[in-house]
Amino acid sequence: MIANTPATPYYAVIFSTLTTENLKGYEETANRMEELAKVQKGYLGIESARNKLGITVSYWDSLEAIENWKNNLEHIEAREKGRALWYKKYHLRICKVERDYGFEK
């Protein structure tokens, strides 16, 4: 699903991952993080594709909202579990979206 974002500007957090072979509990935790993010102040939407290379882009109305999400206790615990069990490597990028456009039939 493509997120329905508001007029620019807003922020995108791009989370790219390479996973290990041990993914026990990963899908459940990823789904829980998505549900938890949705109730955070400043959350705008999410897009995700999970395979061996996973890319999740979440959208936020401010850098403060992103920082608050980063510091959410349950999110911290999930990150620690990810580092210990599920990820070989990950990279996170925070971008300001200044322009967007699309197409739909």
RAHUJO-V662037 format. One record per backbone hydrogen bond with DSSP energy under -0.5 kcal/mol. NH is the residue of the N-H (numbers start at 1). CO is the residue of the C=O. If there is no record, write none. Layout:
BEGIN
nh-><NH NH>
co-><CO CO>
END
This chain:
BEGIN
nh-><5 9 10 11 12 13 14 14 15 15 16 16 17 18 19 20 23 26 27 29 30 31 32 33 34 35 36 37 38 39 39 40 43 44 45 47 49 51 54 54 55 56 57 58 58 59 60 61 66 67 68 69 70 71 72 76 77 78 79 80 81 82 83 84 85 86 87 88 89 91 93 95 95 97 97 98>
co-><3 97 97 60 95 58 12 93 13 56 14 91 54 89 52 86 21 23 23 25 26 27 28 29 30 31 32 33 34 35 36 37 40 59 59 57 55 49 17 52 49 15 47 13 56 45 11 42 62 63 64 65 66 67 69 72 73 74 75 76 77 78 79 80 81 81 82 18 18 16 14 12 93 10 95 96>
END
